[in-house]
Amino acid sequence: MKKLRGFILVAVAIFSIFVLVGCGNNSSEKTVKIGIMTSDDPIWKPIKQKLKKQGINLKLVEFNDFNQPNQSLAQGELDINSFQHIYFMNNWNKAHNTNLVSIGTTFIAPLRVYSTKLKSIDELKSGDKVTLPNDATNEGRALELLESAGLIELKKTALPTVKDITKYNKKITITPLDAAQTAHSLDDASAAVVNNTIAASANLPEDEVIYKEKVTKKSKPWINVIATDKKNKDNPTYKKVVKAYQSEANAKNIKKQYKGTTIPAWNLKL
């Protein structure tokens, strides 16, 4: 009986050790908080599952506008974020005295003009209303897109605003709005310049695109990135997140989820 009791005590002790070891392994799991746009959720969920097997708990923090993810990152509420292109990040740093840097490229999304009323941008006529994003970098990019379509002419400046329009080739009305509102503005506007993530959230169909940006060497500033604070740029865990993103499987998922409107950028030659 004593031998049996002793055997049971040893078995319990061994089991307790296994439980403690198991708990220790779970506690060693590293959590990384990443800020993303809500529309990018289908892209990041498979990556989250992949990283889980590597002992990384990728916590997705979703946003619906472009104003919050960098602020949250700068304040330490996020570890990394993935929503912006290089131009946006550089201008954010200048405006807010931050040190955000890219640790990996993600995709490039050619800017598009959408319309539920027109089949071609050439159909725009005097008096028609065109909306575009009002944040500094995307407003400038949208205006340059309208200039390339022959609708307006701009003063030569690095970051144009509506005040830099020198000529209207068609007497349209250009109205800057919060980026999140551009898709909804199609109810009363003749056309709208809409960012890819906003268009995806609003389920805007490709057949409503009446004009789009060409991808050339000049497009490099519009490549989207995974960003973090400069002091964390060499963090090995964050590098694993980048590696998981820049996979062939994810390239296929990007093309699938965005129906070919978004181009994986890490192997893009410009």
C-alpha positions in Angstrom: 0.0 0.0 0.0 2.9 2.3 0.9 4.5 1.5 -2.4 1.3 2.3 -4.3 0.9 5.6 -2.4 4.5 6.5 -3.2 4.0 5.7 -6.9 1.0 8.0 -7.0 2.9 10.8 -5.3 5.7 10.5 -7.9 3.2 10.4 -10.7 1.5 13.6 -9.4 4.8 15.4 -9.1 5.8 14.5 -12.6 2.4 15.6 -14.0 2.8 18.9 -12.1 6.2 19.5 -13.7 4.7 18.9 -17.2 1.9 21.4 -16.4 4.4 24.0 -15.2 6.5 23.5 -18.3 3.4 23.8 -20.5 2.5 27.1 -18.7 6.0 28.3 -19.1 5.8 27.8 -22.9 2.6 29.7 -23.1 4.0 32.6 -21.1 6.9 32.8 -23.5 4.5 33.6 -26.4 5.3 37.1 -27.7 2.4 39.5 -28.3 2.7 42.0 -31.1 0.0 44.7 -31.5 -0.5 45.8 -35.1 -2.7 48.6 -36.3 -4.5 47.9 -39.6 -7.4 49.2 -41.6 -10.6 47.2 -41.1 -10.6 46.2 -44.8 -7.2 44.5 -44.4 -8.6 42.0 -41.9 -8.9 39.2 -44.4 -5.2 39.7 -45.3 -3.9 39.6 -41.8 -6.0 36.8 -40.3 -4.1 34.0 -42.1 -0.8 35.6 -41.2 -1.9 35.7 -37.6 -2.6 32.0 -37.7 0.8 31.3 -39.3 2.6 33.4 -36.7 0.8 31.6 -33.8 2.7 28.5 -34.7 5.9 30.4 -34.3 5.0 31.5 -30.8 3.9 35.0 -31.8 0.4 36.3 -30.8 -0.4 38.9 -33.5 -3.1 41.2 -32.0 -5.0 43.0 -34.8 -6.2 46.5 -33.8 -8.5 47.8 -36.5 -9.1 51.4 -37.6 -11.5 53.0 -40.0 -9.6 56.2 -40.8 -6.0 57.3 -41.5 -5.7 59.7 -38.5 -5.3 57.2 -35.6 -2.9 54.4 -36.4 0.3 56.5 -36.4 -0.8 58.4 -33.3 -1.4 55.1 -31.5 2.0 53.8 -32.6 3.8 56.9 -31.5 2.1 56.7 -28.1 3.2 53.1 -27.6 -0.3 51.7 -27.8 0.8 49.7 -30.9 4.1 47.9 -31.7 3.8 48.2 -35.5 1.2 49.3 -38.0 0.3 48.6 -41.6 -1.9 51.0 -43.5 0.2 53.8 -45.0 2.4 54.5 -48.0 5.9 55.9 -47.6 4.9 59.5 -48.6 2.2 59.5 -45.9 4.6 58.3 -43.2 7.3 60.8 -44.1 4.9 63.7 -44.0 3.4 62.4 -40.7 6.9 62.4 -39.2 7.6 66.0 -40.3 4.2 67.2 -39.0 4.3 65.4 -35.7 8.0 65.2 -34.9 8.0 61.4 -34.8 10.5 58.8 -35.9 8.4 56.1 -37.6 10.3 54.0 -40.2 9.5 51.2 -42.6 10.6 47.7 -41.7 9.1 46.1 -44.9 7.0 46.8 -48.0 3.5 45.4 -48.4 1.6 46.5 -51.5 0.9 49.4 -53.9 -2.7 50.3 -54.6 -3.1 52.5 -57.7 -5.5 55.4 -56.9 -8.8 55.2 -58.7 -11.7 57.5 -59.7 -15.1 55.9 -59.1 -18.5 56.8 -60.4 -22.0 55.3 -60.3 -23.2 57.8 -62.9 -20.4 57.9 -65.6 -18.7 55.2 -67.6 -15.6 57.3 -68.5 -13.8 60.3 -66.9 -14.2 62.0 -70.2 -18.0 62.2 -69.5 -17.4 64.7 -66.7 -18.9 68.1 -67.6 -19.0 71.6 -66.2 -20.8 71.8 -62.8 -20.1 68.2 -61.9 -18.8 67.5 -58.4 -15.7 65.4 -57.8 -14.7 64.5 -54.2 -11.2 63.4 -53.0 -9.4 62.7 -49.7 -8.6 65.7 -47.6 -5.5 64.5 -45.8 -2.4 66.2 -47.1 -0.6 63.4 -49.0 -3.7 61.8 -50.5 -5.2 65.1 -51.5 -2.0 66.0 -53.4 -1.9 62.5 -55.0 -5.6 62.7 -56.0 -5.1 66.2 -57.6 -2.1 64.9 -59.6 -4.4 62.0 -60.8 -7.0 64.5 -62.0 -4.3 66.5 -63.7 -3.1 63.4 -65.5 -6.6 62.9 -66.7 -6.5 66.4 -68.2 -9.2 67.8 -65.9 -7.0 70.4 -64.2 -3.6 72.0 -64.2 -1.5 72.4 -61.1 1.2 74.7 -59.9 4.6 72.8 -59.7 4.8 71.9 -56.0 5.8 68.8 -54.0 2.4 68.5 -52.3 -0.4 70.3 -54.2 -3.7 71.4 -52.6 -6.8 72.7 -54.2 -5.3 76.2 -53.8 -2.6 75.1 -56.3 -5.0 74.5 -59.1 -4.1 77.0 -61.8 -6.6 76.0 -64.4 -9.8 74.0 -64.8 -10.0 72.4 -68.2 -13.6 71.5 -67.2 -15.5 73.6 -64.8 -15.9 70.9 -62.3 -16.3 71.4 -58.5 -13.6 69.7 -56.5 -14.5 68.9 -52.8 -12.0 67.5 -50.3 -13.5 65.2 -47.7 -12.4 62.9 -44.9 -11.0 59.9 -46.8 -13.6 57.6 -45.1 -16.4 59.7 -46.6 -15.3 59.6 -50.2 -17.0 56.3 -51.1 -20.3 57.5 -49.5 -20.1 60.7 -51.5 -20.8 58.8 -54.7 -24.5 59.1 -53.8 -24.5 62.8 -54.8 -21.1 63.4 -56.5 -20.5 62.6 -60.1 -17.2 61.0 -59.3 -14.9 60.4 -56.3 -11.2 59.6 -55.9 -11.2 56.8 -53.3 -8.3 55.1 -51.6 -8.0 51.3 -52.0 -8.8 50.4 -48.3 -11.8 52.7 -48.2 -13.1 51.3 -51.6 -12.7 47.8 -50.2 -14.6 48.6 -47.0 -17.4 50.1 -49.1 -17.4 47.1 -51.5 -17.0 49.4 -54.5 -17.0 47.3 -57.6 -14.3 47.4 -60.2 -16.8 48.3 -63.0 -17.4 51.6 -61.3 -13.7 52.7 -61.9 -13.6 55.3 -64.6 -9.9 56.2 -64.3 -6.9 54.9 -62.5 -3.3 55.7 -61.7 -0.4 54.2 -63.7 2.3 52.3 -61.8 5.8 53.7 -62.8 9.1 54.6 -61.2 7.4 57.7 -59.9 5.0 55.5 -57.9 7.7 54.5 -55.3 6.4 56.9 -52.6 3.0 55.3 -52.9 4.3 51.8 -51.8 2.7 50.8 -48.5 4.8 49.6 -45.6 4.8 48.0 -42.2 6.0 50.7 -39.8 7.4 50.9 -36.3 9.3 53.4 -34.1 12.9 53.8 -35.3 14.2 52.4 -32.0 12.5 49.1 -32.7 13.4 48.7 -36.4 15.7 45.8 -35.7 13.3 43.9 -33.5 13.6 40.2 -34.5 10.0 39.4 -33.7 8.8 42.3 -35.9 11.0 41.0 -38.7 9.2 37.6 -38.4 5.9 39.4 -39.0 7.3 41.1 -42.1 8.6 37.7 -43.4 5.2 36.1 -42.8 3.6 38.9 -44.8 6.0 38.8 -47.7 5.1 35.2 -48.7 3.8 33.8 -52.0 0.6 32.6 -50.2 -0.1 36.1 -49.1 0.6 37.6 -52.5 -2.1 35.3 -53.9 -4.4 36.3 -51.0 -3.9 40.0 -51.7 -4.8 39.5 -55.4 -7.8 37.5 -54.4 -9.2 39.7 -51.7 -8.7 42.9 -53.7 -9.7 41.4 -57.0 -6.5 42.4 -58.7 -6.7 46.1 -57.7 -3.8 45.9 -55.3 -0.2 44.8 -56.3 2.2 43.0 -53.9 5.2 45.3 -53.7 8.1 43.4 -52.1 9.3 41.9 -55.4 8.1 44.8 -57.5 10.7 46.2 -59.8 10.2 49.9 -60.5 
